Amino acid sequence: MNILTKGAIKNLIIGSIFALVAVFSPLALSSTANAACDETNLNVGSGVECAKGDDVPTTLFGQGSIFTTIVNVLLFIIGAISVIMLIIGGIRYTTSAGDSGNVTAAKNTIMYALIGLIVAFLAFAVVNWVLSAITPA
């Protein structure tokens, strides 16, 4: 008896992605007010600087830049999805009840999840290597 059908697995993955987005989007979108703003003497230029916040990256490449932040968030999401797929593959493997088709599908799920983790780690290494090569010291 297979407890997890393809529809249930798809719903679990989609629900996990929405849960990750719901948890981490407020953290990514929140910004604190700039402490150095003088609210009594504002003009257009200083208003833009005040609206920017304290911890908002201003450079495109380098340590703490916009590109680095985006790549780190995407790699975190890929890693989280790979771990979730590893768990799903393990559950499918234990609930396969010896059916060779279900065992093969579960093993493929685990194998592709591990390949996804390896690709994510290699992508992180390559991106950091390229960014360190193109940014000045």
N, CA, C and O of each residue as an XYZ file, in Angstrom:
548
protein
N       0.841     -1.170      0.000
C       0.000      0.000      0.000
C       0.891      1.240      0.000
O       1.690      1.449      0.913
N       0.739      2.042     -1.026
C       1.553      3.245     -1.145
C       0.789      4.424     -0.551
O      -0.252      4.828     -1.070
N       1.311      4.966      0.531
C       0.644      6.061      1.229
C       0.801      7.372      0.455
O      -0.144      8.155      0.364
N       1.968      7.608     -0.091
C       2.229      8.859     -0.802
C       2.035      8.662     -2.295
O       2.833      7.983     -2.941
N       0.993      9.243     -2.840
C       0.771      9.206     -4.273
C       1.489     10.388     -4.902
O       2.009     11.264     -4.210
N       1.505     10.394     -6.232
C       2.173     11.506     -6.918
C       1.507     12.839     -6.595
O       2.182     13.856     -6.434
N       0.182     12.829     -6.504
C      -0.527     14.068     -6.167
C      -0.208     14.544     -4.766
O      -0.064     15.744     -4.533
N      -0.095     13.599     -3.816
C       0.222     13.966     -2.437
C       1.643     14.518     -2.343
O       1.892     15.469     -1.603
N       2.561     13.930     -3.080
C       3.946     14.404     -3.068
C       4.022     15.797     -3.684
O       4.719     16.673     -3.172
N       3.300     15.996     -4.789
C       3.288     17.307     -5.427
C       2.701     18.360     -4.486
O       3.231     19.466     -4.379
N       1.615     18.017     -3.811
C       1.016     18.953     -2.857
C       1.949     19.240     -1.691
O       1.993     20.367     -1.197
N       2.699     18.229     -1.241
C       3.652     18.422     -0.156
C       4.778     19.353     -0.581
O       5.193     20.212      0.198
N       5.275     19.199     -1.792
C       6.360     20.058     -2.286
C       5.864     21.492     -2.447
O       6.531     22.433     -2.018
N       4.695     21.660     -3.065
C       4.159     23.003     -3.262
C       3.867     23.664     -1.923
O       4.142     24.850     -1.743
N       3.313     22.906     -0.984
C       3.050     23.453      0.346
C       4.328     23.839      1.061
O       4.364     24.850      1.763
N       5.388     23.041      0.892
C       6.667     23.366      1.521
C       7.265     24.637      0.937
O       7.828     25.456      1.664
N       7.144     24.800     -0.375
C       7.673     26.011     -1.015
C       6.910     27.236     -0.527
O       7.513     28.260     -0.207
N       5.578     27.130     -0.470
C       4.792     28.262      0.022
C       5.110     28.558      1.482
O       5.126     29.720      1.887
N       5.361     27.524      2.276
C       5.701     27.748      3.680
C       7.046     28.474      3.789
O       7.194     29.387      4.601
N       8.023     28.070      2.976
C       9.324     28.740      2.992
C       9.183     30.206      2.579
O       9.784     31.092      3.187
N       8.388     30.449      1.544
C       8.192     31.823      1.094
C       7.486     32.639      2.174
O       7.847     33.788      2.431
N       6.475     32.034      2.804
C       5.735     32.756      3.845
C       6.610     33.078      5.044
O       6.438     34.119      5.677
N       7.550     32.188      5.362
C       8.412     32.401      6.525
C       9.505     33.413      6.221
O       9.789     34.282      7.045
N      10.128     33.311      5.034
C      11.308     34.118      4.778
C      11.041     35.411      4.022
O      11.908     36.286      4.011
N       9.879     35.575      3.386
C       9.646     36.822      2.658
C       9.526     38.027      3.577
O      10.020     39.093      3.211
N       8.900     37.929      4.752
C       8.912     39.117      5.619
C      10.315     39.492      6.079
O      10.608     40.669      6.286
N      11.181     38.495      6.238
C      12.554     38.792      6.648
C      13.307     39.510      5.535
O      14.107     40.408      5.798
N      13.047     39.111      4.286
C      13.749     39.723      3.168
C      13.200     41.107      2.847
O      13.944     41.978      2.396
N      11.909     41.319      3.073
C      11.300     42.582      2.704
C      11.367     43.642      3.787
O      11.176     44.828      3.518
N      11.639     43.215      5.010
C      11.647     44.199      6.095
C      12.931     45.006      6.048
O      14.013     44.481      5.789
N      12.782     46.283      6.303
C      13.958     47.132      6.420
C      13.703     48.100      7.560
O      12.581     48.550      7.791
N      14.751     48.395      8.242
C      14.620     49.319      9.354
C      14.874     50.729      8.855
O      15.576     50.932      7.864
N      14.315     51.671      9.529
C      14.517     53.063      9.138
C      15.963     53.456      9.387
O      16.595     53.005     10.343
N      16.458     54.284      8.530
C      17.828     54.735      8.649
C      17.937     55.659      9.863
O      17.227     56.659      9.963
N      18.823     55.312     10.765
C      18.961     56.072     12.004
C      19.554     57.460     11.768
O      19.379     58.356     12.594
N      20.246     57.641     10.662
C      20.914     58.914     10.404
C      20.018     59.918      9.691
O      20.492     60.986      9.302
N      18.727     59.605      9.505
C      17.826     60.514      8.792
C      17.403     61.669      9.687
O      17.039     61.487     10.849
N      17.462     62.843      9.116
C      16.956     64.021      9.805
C      15.571     64.308      9.241
O      15.444     64.879      8.158
N      14.542     63.916      9.968
C      13.180     64.011      9.455
C      12.663     65.446      9.430
O      11.607     65.698      8.851
N      13.355     66.370     10.024
C      12.888     67.756     10.017
C      13.338     68.499      8.773
O      12.713     69.487      8.388
N      14.413     68.043      8.135
C      14.959     68.735      6.977
C      15.103     67.737      5.827
O      16.218     67.343      5.485
N      13.986     67.330      5.232
C      14.018     66.332      4.168
C      13.859     66.981      2.805
O      13.074     67.913      2.634
N      14.614     66.476      1.837
C      14.397     66.809      0.439
C      14.365     65.491     -0.334
O      14.390     64.421      0.274
N      14.310     65.553     -1.646
C      14.157     64.342     -2.444
C      15.362     63.409     -2.259
O      15.189     62.205     -2.069
N      16.551     63.948     -2.313
C      17.746     63.107     -2.186
C      17.869     62.467     -0.818
O      18.167     61.278     -0.708
N      17.641     63.252      0.226
C      17.752     62.677      1.565
C      16.578     61.753      1.866
O      16.718     60.813      2.649
N      15.411     62.010      1.249
C      14.268     61.126      1.430
C      14.527     59.754      0.848
O      14.140     58.747      1.442
N      15.177     59.698     -0.308
C      15.528     58.414     -0.910
C      16.519     57.667     -0.020
O      16.383     56.459      0.174
N      17.498     58.360      0.514
C      18.467     57.730      1.405
C      17.800     57.231      2.684
O      18.151     56.163      3.185
N      16.850     57.986      3.213
C      16.152     57.569      4.425
C      15.272     56.360      4.172
O      15.163     55.482      5.028
N      14.642     56.302      3.006
C      13.748     55.190      2.685
C      14.520     53.904      2.420
O      13.952     52.814      2.500
N      15.796     54.016      2.110
C      16.594     52.846      1.767
C      16.764     51.911      2.948
O      16.776     50.696      2.750
N      16.893     52.401      4.128
C      17.096     51.549      5.293
C      18.557     51.391      5.625
O      19.422     51.888      4.904
N      18.842     50.693      6.727
C      20.215     50.557      7.203
C      20.975     49.419      6.531
O      22.121     49.603      6.121
N      20.355     48.244      6.412
C      21.086     47.054      5.972
C      20.780     46.667      4.537
O      20.815     45.480      4.210
N      20.486     47.614      3.679
C      20.185     47.329      2.290
C      21.481     47.381      1.490
O      22.211     48.370      1.557
N      21.779     46.304      0.718
C      23.007     46.314     -0.073
C      22.950     47.387     -1.158
O      21.906     47.612     -1.770
N      24.068     48.037     -1.384
C      24.126     49.100     -2.378
C      25.051     48.765     -3.536
O      25.042     49.479     -4.538
N      25.845     47.714     -3.440
C      26.741     47.336     -4.514
C      26.204     46.106     -5.219
O      25.478     45.307     -4.626
N      26.564     45.955     -6.493
C      26.073     44.825     -7.265
C      26.881     43.566     -6.994
O      26.308     42.485     -6.853
N      28.202     43.684     -6.919
C      29.064     42.532     -6.676
C      29.903     42.776     -5.440
O      30.077     43.918     -5.014
N      30.427     41.698     -4.860
C      31.286     41.797     -3.699
C      30.606     41.265     -2.452
O      29.486     40.758     -2.503
N      31.295     41.389     -1.345
C      30.775     40.902     -0.070
C      29.563     41.713      0.356
O      29.633     42.941      0.406
N      28.451     41.051      0.666
C      27.245     41.719      1.105
C      26.523     42.468      0.001
O      25.761     43.390      0.291
N      26.739     42.100     -1.261
C      26.134     42.809     -2.380
C      24.772     42.219     -2.730
O      24.356     41.202     -2.176
N      24.095     42.873     -3.651
C      22.777     42.421     -4.093
C      22.876     41.054     -4.749
O      22.086     40.164     -4.433
N      23.824     40.868     -5.651
C      23.980     39.601     -6.364
C      24.294     38.469     -5.398
O      23.732     37.380     -5.518
N      25.175     38.709     -4.452
C      25.531     37.689     -3.470
C      24.326     37.312     -2.614
O      24.130     36.136     -2.309
N      23.527     38.284     -2.229
C      22.334     38.011     -1.432
C      21.338     37.165     -2.211
O      20.785     36.207     -1.671
N      21.101     37.507     -3.478
C      20.168     36.744     -4.311
C      20.654     35.325     -4.498
O      19.865     34.389     -4.374
N      21.934     35.137     -4.794
C      22.490     33.797     -5.000
C      22.390     32.975     -3.717
O      22.046     31.794     -3.769
N      22.682     33.577     -2.579
C      22.595     32.842     -1.313
C      21.164     32.412     -1.007
O      20.945     31.301     -0.524
N      20.189     33.274     -1.280
C      18.789     32.909     -1.036
C      18.366     31.781     -1.971
O      17.718     30.829     -1.536
N      18.725     31.877     -3.247
C      18.363     30.817     -4.193
C      19.024     29.489     -3.839
O      18.389     28.437     -3.924
N      20.285     29.530     -3.444
C      20.960     28.284     -3.066
C      20.363     27.701     -1.792
O      20.305     26.480     -1.648
N      19.916     28.546     -0.864
C      19.243     28.052      0.334
C      17.946     27.344     -0.039
O      17.638     26.279      0.497
N      17.183     27.940     -0.966
C      15.924     27.322     -1.391
C      16.187     25.985     -2.082
O      15.475     25.012     -1.832
N      17.194     25.927     -2.943
C      17.536     24.679     -3.620
C      17.960     23.624     -2.608
O      17.555     22.467     -2.718
N      18.761     24.001     -1.636
C      19.182     23.052     -0.601
C      18.016     22.563      0.232
O      17.945     21.381      0.567
N      17.086     23.472      0.575
C      15.923     23.074      1.365
C      15.032     22.117      0.579
O      14.529     21.141      1.135
N      14.836     22.388     -0.704
C      14.029     21.492     -1.532
C      14.703     20.128     -1.659
O      14.025     19.101     -1.636
N      16.028     20.108     -1.792
C      16.741     18.832     -1.885
C      16.601     18.020     -0.602
O      16.411     16.805     -0.658
N      16.691     18.673      0.541
C      16.519     17.958      1.811
C      15.095     17.433      1.943
O      14.889     16.312      2.409
N      14.111     18.231      1.537
C      12.722     17.776      1.575
C      12.540     16.571      0.658
O      11.857     15.613      1.021
N      13.142     16.613     -0.516
C      13.021     15.476     -1.443
C      13.739     14.241     -0.895
O      13.293     13.119     -1.133
N      14.835     14.428     -0.172
C      15.491     13.287      0.482
C      14.553     12.640      1.499
O      14.457     11.415      1.577
N      13.875     13.458      2.261
C      12.933     12.932      3.258
C      11.786     12.210      2.567
O      11.387     11.127      2.994
N      11.251     12.805      1.499
C      10.161     12.165      0.767
C      10.620     10.849      0.158
O       9.887      9.861      0.196
N      11.828     10.825     -0.405
C      12.371      9.578     -0.959
C      12.529      8.516      0.109
O      12.253      7.344     -0.144
N      12.969      8.903      1.300
C      13.099      7.936      2.393
C      11.751      7.394      2.835
O      11.615      6.205      3.122
N      10.756      8.271      2.889
C       9.409      7.816      3.257
C       8.861      6.880      2.182
O       8.259      5.852      2.495
N       9.069      7.238      0.920
C       8.602      6.362     -0.172
C       9.315      5.020     -0.142
O       8.713      3.988     -0.437
N      10.595      5.029      0.214
C      11.354      3.778      0.263
C      10.854      2.870      1.384
O      10.729      1.659      1.205
N      10.571      3.467      2.536
C      10.121      2.639      3.658
C       8.688      2.177      3.498
O       8.304      1.160      4.074
N       7.879      2.908      2.720
C       6.483      2.498      2.531
C       6.268      1.749      1.220
O       5.122      1.523      0.831
N       7.332      1.361      0.533
C       7.189      0.692     -0.761
C       6.703     -0.755     -0.628
O       6.215     -1.327     -1.603
N       6.826     -1.347      0.540
C       6.363     -2.719      0.806
C       6.962     -3.733     -0.156
O       6.310     -4.721     -0.493
N       8.169     -3.507     -0.594
C       8.872     -4.472     -1.425
C       8.511     -4.430     -2.894
O       9.055     -5.217     -3.670
N       7.619     -3.548     -3.310
C       7.254     -3.431     -4.717
C       8.437     -2.843     -5.477
O       8.899     -1.746     -5.165
N       8.925     -3.578     -6.477
C      10.161     -3.179     -7.146
C      10.017     -1.836     -7.866
O      10.980     -1.072     -7.926
N       8.857     -1.537     -8.403
C       8.655     -0.248     -9.071
C       8.717      0.911     -8.098
O       9.322      1.943     -8.386
N       8.083      0.735     -6.934
C       8.113      1.794     -5.922
C       9.497      1.959     -5.313
O       9.911      3.076     -5.002
N      10.223      0.841     -5.139
C      11.586      0.917     -4.600
C      12.488      1.666     -5.576
O      13.283      2.513     -5.169
N      12.363      1.354     -6.855
C      13.176      2.038     -7.861
C      12.857      3.534     -7.909
O      13.763      4.362     -8.001
N      11.572      3.876     -7.845
C      11.181      5.294     -7.857
C      11.719      6.008     -6.621
O      12.180      7.146     -6.719
N      11.666      5.358     -5.463
C      12.181      5.973     -4.238
C      13.691      6.161     -4.315
O      14.215      7.200     -3.913
N      14.389      5.151     -4.834
C      15.849      5.273     -4.976
C      16.209      6.391     -5.954
O      17.172      7.124     -5.728
N      15.449      6.524     -7.028
C      15.703      7.616     -7.975
C      15.452      8.977     -7.331
O      16.194      9.927     -7.582
N      14.418      9.077     -6.509
C      14.142     10.327     -5.807
C      15.316     10.699     -4.903
O      15.754     11.849     -4.883
N      15.818      9.722     -4.161
C      16.953      9.980     -3.259
C      18.191     10.343     -4.059
O      18.922     11.263     -3.689
N      18.438      9.625     -5.163
C      19.634      9.883     -5.966
C      19.585     11.294     -6.567
O      20.575     12.025     -6.524
N      18.431     11.673     -7.125
C      18.339     12.997     -7.745
C      18.365     14.111     -6.703
O      18.839     15.209     -6.993
N      17.873     13.854     -5.514
C      17.969     14.848     -4.446
C      19.426     15.046     -4.041
O      19.851     16.177     -3.804
N      20.188     13.969     -3.959
C      21.618     14.088     -3.639
C      22.366     14.812     -4.759
O      23.250     15.627     -4.495
N      22.010     14.512     -6.006
C      22.632     15.215     -7.133
C      22.298     16.704     -7.056
O      23.157     17.543     -7.328
N      21.063     17.040     -6.689
C      20.676     18.442     -6.528
C      21.487     19.132     -5.447
O      21.904     20.277     -5.621
N      21.717     18.442     -4.321
C      22.548     19.025     -3.257
C      23.981     19.254     -3.732
O      24.578     20.294     -3.451
N      24.524     18.281     -4.451
C      25.903     18.413     -4.953
C      25.991     19.571     -5.941
O      26.938     20.356     -5.891
N      25.019     19.683     -6.834
C      25.014     20.780     -7.804
C      24.890     22.124     -7.088
O      25.534     23.096     -7.482
N      24.067     22.186     -6.039
C      23.920     23.437     -5.288
C      25.235     23.830     -4.617
O      25.620     24.998     -4.658
N      25.923     22.875     -4.003
C      27.214     23.179     -3.375
C      28.248     23.600     -4.408
O      29.009     24.539     -4.175
N      28.285     22.907     -5.559
C      29.231     23.287     -6.603
C      28.897     24.662     -7.178
O      29.799     25.444     -7.477
N      27.616     24.959     -7.332
C      27.225     26.280     -7.832
C      27.643     27.366     -6.847
O      28.108     28.430     -7.255
N      27.480     27.101     -5.552
C      27.911     28.059     -4.538
C      29.417     28.300     -4.642
O      29.873     29.442     -4.579
N      30.182     27.228     -4.802
C      31.634     27.362     -4.909
C      32.027     28.124     -6.165
O      32.895     28.996     -6.111
N      31.406     27.812     -7.291
C      31.741     28.476     -8.553
C      31.369     29.949     -8.503
O      32.148     30.798     -8.935
N      30.183     30.264     -7.981
C      29.756     31.659     -7.901
C      30.702     32.449     -7.004
O      31.095     33.561     -7.355
N      31.072     31.895     -5.858
C      32.003     32.603     -4.978
C      33.371     32.766     -5.624
O      34.017     33.798     -5.442
N      33.822     31.767     -6.375
C      35.115     31.851     -7.042
C      35.084     32.935     -8.122
O      36.019     33.728     -8.232
N      34.004     32.972     -8.923
C      33.887     33.972     -9.977
C      33.780     35.368     -9.372
O      34.421     36.304     -9.849
N      32.970     35.508     -8.321
C      32.832     36.826     -7.705
C      34.151     37.312     -7.096
O      34.461     38.502     -7.161
N      34.924     36.404     -6.510
C      36.213     36.824     -5.951
C      37.213     37.162     -7.054
O      38.126     37.961     -6.846
N      37.039     36.549     -8.229
C      37.946     36.836     -9.330
C      37.644     38.163    -10.009
O      38.557     38.826    -10.502
N      36.355     38.567    -10.041
C      36.021     39.790    -10.784
C      35.928     41.031     -9.898
O      35.897     42.152    -10.408
N      35.883     40.846     -8.595
C      35.803     42.024     -7.720
C      37.205     42.424     -7.280
O      38.056     41.567     -7.042
N      37.441     43.723     -7.175
C      38.762     44.155     -6.707
C      38.963     43.825     -5.227
O      38.015     43.738     -4.447
N      40.225     43.648     -4.880
C      40.551     43.259     -3.490
C      40.296     44.370     -2.529
O      40.516     44.210     -1.328
